């Protein structure tokens, strides 16, 4: 089966679809610059009628659809609901609620089947779009042979906190200076730079507690996780949380916002702490407790590693997609 997958470069979507290409015969990734989505009709030429199946993201999937070719659309995230008003710029929110929402609705109507990467995102999108399109749940997966724990840390200082993701409002990167002030001496907050859209300036970056890491290749991320003590994820909207799963596979405890898909991935109390939106005091207290009790921190990391091995491996993800593609090929979905 010839499967064509157009994906934007420089995103978690590309990472996941590359994994599918490596694990499924006949799966081909066609990469494109995310700038093409500024004028969505420019995406039309990236797919082909010669494919037996097209696998694309749900936001712009309708532009890759071809007559007579099944379309599997994966819903990697959803930001077009009213909740996002307070976590987007005015222009972003206008885009989310108008054209992007419309494109998503058209994709749901056109797709043979839609894949959601978490229960939260499936329920949110189907309710907001008021659609009865067939939706299947396939959680993202991590290469647990690449993302592995490092040597256990028992007394090392400073206690190193890692933030991964774009420095934008949705990810809540603007909380980092406040968290740094709340933690004070004995802690370092290291943060990566994602894509540049909506980037925020962080006061105090490069001085004291805040340590920018810049852009890091995905292949280099295992070593970064292993050099840290805890992952901090205050984002209010994650379709799944790939970097969270990768950190868990590397044996890190997680301190995160309890919104969106985080409760499906992080088991509060056993793998980390989930806090209310923007509750810096809760975040700081959770991180301090981990720093003060390294035995508990290590146990949480070990629990997270086991959780990834049991439920969120890349092998499992690939096999579930393979089975879905075969069922689409065999005509099990009729719309």
C-alpha positions in Angstrom: 0.0 0.0 0.0 1.4 3.4 -1.0 0.7 5.9 1.8 1.5 9.6 1.3 1.8 11.9 4.3 2.3 15.6 3.8 3.7 17.2 7.1 5.1 20.6 8.1 8.7 20.6 9.1 10.0 21.4 12.5 7.2 20.0 14.6 6.2 17.1 16.7 3.9 16.0 13.8 7.0 15.5 11.7 8.6 13.4 14.4 5.6 11.1 14.7 5.0 10.7 11.0 8.7 10.0 10.4 8.3 7.1 12.9 5.4 5.8 10.9 7.5 6.0 7.7 10.3 4.0 9.4 7.9 1.3 10.7 5.4 0.9 7.9 6.3 -0.3 4.4 5.1 2.0 1.7 4.6 5.0 4.0 6.2 8.2 2.5 6.5 11.6 4.2 6.3 14.7 2.1 7.7 17.6 4.1 6.7 21.2 3.5 7.5 24.6 5.1 4.9 25.6 7.6 4.8 29.0 5.9 2.7 27.3 3.1 -0.2 27.2 5.5 -0.3 31.1 5.4 -1.9 30.5 2.0 -3.6 27.1 2.3 -4.3 26.6 -1.4 -0.5 26.3 -1.8 -0.8 22.9 0.0 -3.0 21.3 -2.7 -0.1 20.3 -4.9 1.6 18.3 -2.2 -0.6 15.2 -2.4 -1.2 12.8 -5.3 -4.0 10.7 -6.8 -1.4 8.0 -7.3 -1.4 7.3 -3.5 -3.5 4.5 -2.2 -4.1 6.4 1.0 -3.4 9.9 2.3 -2.5 10.5 5.9 -2.5 14.2 7.0 -3.1 16.4 10.0 -6.8 17.3 10.6 -6.3 21.1 10.5 -5.4 21.4 6.8 -6.2 17.8 5.8 -9.0 18.9 3.3 -6.4 20.5 1.1 -4.6 17.1 0.6 -7.8 15.2 -0.2 -8.0 13.6 -3.6 -11.0 12.1 -5.4 -11.1 8.3 -5.0 -8.3 8.2 -2.4 -9.1 7.5 1.3 -8.1 10.3 3.7 -7.0 9.5 7.3 -6.7 12.7 9.2 -5.0 12.8 12.6 -6.1 15.4 15.1 -2.8 16.3 16.7 -4.3 19.2 18.7 -7.3 21.5 18.6 -7.2 25.2 19.4 -10.3 26.6 17.7 -12.6 26.5 20.8 -13.6 29.5 23.0 -11.3 28.5 25.8 -8.3 29.6 23.7 -9.4 33.3 23.7 -7.4 34.0 26.9 -4.3 32.1 25.6 -3.8 33.5 22.2 -3.1 36.9 20.6 -6.1 38.6 18.9 -4.9 37.6 15.5 -4.3 34.0 16.5 -7.7 33.7 18.1 -9.4 35.2 15.0 -7.5 32.6 12.9 -8.4 29.7 15.2 -12.1 30.6 15.3 -12.6 31.4 11.6 -10.6 29.8 8.8 -8.8 27.1 10.8 -12.1 26.0 12.4 -13.7 25.9 9.0 -10.8 23.9 7.5 -11.0 21.4 10.3 -14.8 21.0 9.8 -14.2 20.4 6.1 -11.5 17.8 6.9 -13.8 16.0 9.3 -16.5 15.8 6.6 -14.1 14.6 3.9 -12.0 12.1 5.9 -12.6 8.4 5.8 -11.7 8.3 9.5 -10.2 10.8 12.0 -7.5 9.7 14.5 -7.4 11.5 17.8 -4.2 11.3 19.9 -6.1 11.6 23.2 -9.6 11.2 24.5 -9.6 14.9 25.5 -8.9 16.2 22.1 -11.4 13.8 20.5 -14.2 14.9 22.7 -13.3 18.6 22.4 -13.1 18.7 18.6 -16.2 16.6 17.9 -18.3 18.8 20.3 -17.0 22.1 19.1 -17.3 21.2 15.4 -20.6 19.4 16.0 -19.6 16.5 13.9 -20.4 12.8 13.9 -17.4 11.8 11.8 -15.8 8.4 12.7 -13.0 9.0 15.3 -10.5 6.4 16.5 -8.2 6.9 19.4 -4.5 6.2 18.9 -2.1 7.7 21.5 1.2 8.9 20.4 4.2 6.8 21.1 7.9 7.2 22.2 10.9 5.2 21.1 11.6 3.8 24.5 14.9 2.2 23.2 16.2 5.7 22.4 14.6 7.7 25.2 16.0 5.9 28.3 16.9 6.9 31.8 20.4 8.1 32.8 22.2 7.5 36.0 20.1 8.2 39.1 20.8 11.6 40.8 20.6 11.6 44.6 22.1 14.9 45.9 23.2 16.9 42.9 22.7 20.7 43.0 21.4 22.8 41.5 18.1 21.0 40.9 17.5 21.3 37.1 14.1 22.0 35.7 13.4 21.6 32.0 10.7 23.4 29.9 10.2 22.2 26.3 8.2 23.9 23.6 7.4 27.1 21.8 7.7 30.2 23.9 4.1 31.3 23.4 1.0 32.0 25.4 -0.5 28.5 25.0 2.6 26.9 26.4 2.6 29.5 29.2 6.3 30.2 28.8 5.8 33.6 30.4 5.4 31.9 33.7 9.1 30.9 33.7 10.4 34.2 35.2 7.8 34.0 38.0 8.7 30.4 38.7 12.4 31.3 38.8 11.7 34.0 41.3 9.6 31.6 43.4 12.2 28.9 43.4 15.3 31.1 44.1 18.7 29.7 44.8 19.5 26.1 44.3 17.4 25.7 41.1 18.0 26.2 37.4 15.3 26.4 34.7 16.5 25.3 31.3 14.3 25.9 28.4 14.4 25.0 24.7 13.3 27.2 21.8 10.7 25.7 19.5 9.3 27.3 16.3 9.4 31.1 16.4 5.6 31.7 16.0 4.3 33.8 18.8 7.6 33.8 20.7 7.8 35.8 23.9 10.8 37.6 25.5 11.7 36.2 28.8 13.1 38.7 31.3 16.3 37.5 32.9 17.0 34.9 30.2 20.6 33.7 30.4 21.1 35.1 33.9 20.7 33.4 37.3 18.0 30.7 37.3 16.8 31.0 33.7 19.1 29.1 31.2 18.1 29.2 27.5 19.2 26.1 25.5 18.2 27.3 22.1 16.9 25.0 19.4 17.9 21.4 19.9 17.7 18.6 17.3 15.2 15.9 18.2 18.0 13.3 18.1 19.8 15.2 20.8 16.9 15.5 23.2 17.5 12.2 25.1 20.7 13.5 26.4 19.0 16.7 27.5 16.3 14.9 29.4 18.9 12.7 31.1 20.7 15.8 32.3 17.6 17.2 34.1 15.8 16.4 37.3 12.2 17.2 36.4 10.1 18.3 33.4 7.9 21.4 33.8 4.9 21.6 31.5 2.5 24.5 32.3 0.8 24.4 28.8 -3.0 24.8 28.9 -3.6 22.9 25.6 -1.8 19.8 24.6 -3.2 17.2 22.2 -1.0 14.6 23.8 2.3 16.1 25.1 5.1 14.3 23.2 7.9 16.0 25.1 6.2 14.9 28.4 6.1 11.3 27.2 9.8 11.5 26.1 10.8 12.9 29.5 8.8 10.1 31.2 10.6 7.5 29.2 13.9 9.0 30.4 12.8 8.5 34.0 11.8 12.1 34.9 9.0 13.1 37.2 6.6 15.7 35.7 5.1 18.9 37.1 2.4 20.0 34.7 -0.9 21.9 34.3 -3.9 19.5 34.8 -5.7 20.8 31.7 -6.2 19.0 28.3 -4.6 15.6 27.8 -2.1 15.8 30.7 -4.2 13.6 33.1 -4.3 10.9 30.5 -0.5 10.8 30.4 0.7 11.8 33.8 -0.7 10.0 36.8 -0.9 12.6 39.6 0.8 11.5 42.8 2.6 8.6 41.2 4.3 10.2 38.2 4.3 13.8 39.2 2.1 16.7 40.2 -0.8 18.3 38.2 -1.6 21.9 39.1 -4.3 24.4 38.3 -3.8 26.8 35.4 -1.0 29.3 36.0 -0.7 28.4 39.7 3.0 29.3 40.1 2.9 28.6 43.9 1.7 25.0 43.2 4.3 24.5 40.6 7.1 25.8 42.8 6.0 23.8 45.8 5.9 20.6 43.8 9.3 21.2 42.4 10.7 22.0 45.8 9.3 18.8 47.2 11.0 16.8 44.5 14.3 18.6 45.2 14.0 17.9 48.9 13.1 14.2 48.5 15.2 12.7 45.7 14.1 9.2 46.6 10.4 10.0 45.9 11.5 11.9 42.7 13.4 8.8 41.5 10.4 6.6 42.3 8.1 8.9 40.3 10.6 8.7 37.4 10.7 4.9 37.5 6.9 4.8 37.6 6.8 7.1 34.5 9.3 4.9 32.7 7.1 1.8 33.3 4.0 3.7 32.2 5.6 4.5 28.9 6.7 0.9 28.4 3.2 -0.4 29.1 1.1 2.1 27.3 2.9 4.7 25.1 5.6 3.0 23.1 6.3 3.9 19.5 5.9 0.2 18.5 2.4 0.1 19.8 1.5 3.4 18.0 2.9 2.1 14.7 1.0 -1.2 14.9 -2.3 0.6 15.7 -1.8 2.9 12.7 -0.9 -0.1 10.5 -4.1 -1.9 11.5 -6.2 1.2 10.8 -4.7 1.8 7.4 -5.3 -1.8 6.5 -8.9 -1.5 7.6 -9.4 1.6 5.5 -7.9 -0.2 2.5 -10.3 -3.1 3.1 -13.3 -0.8 3.1 -14.3 -1.1 6.7 -15.2 2.6 6.8 -18.1 3.7 4.6 -19.2 7.3 4.6 
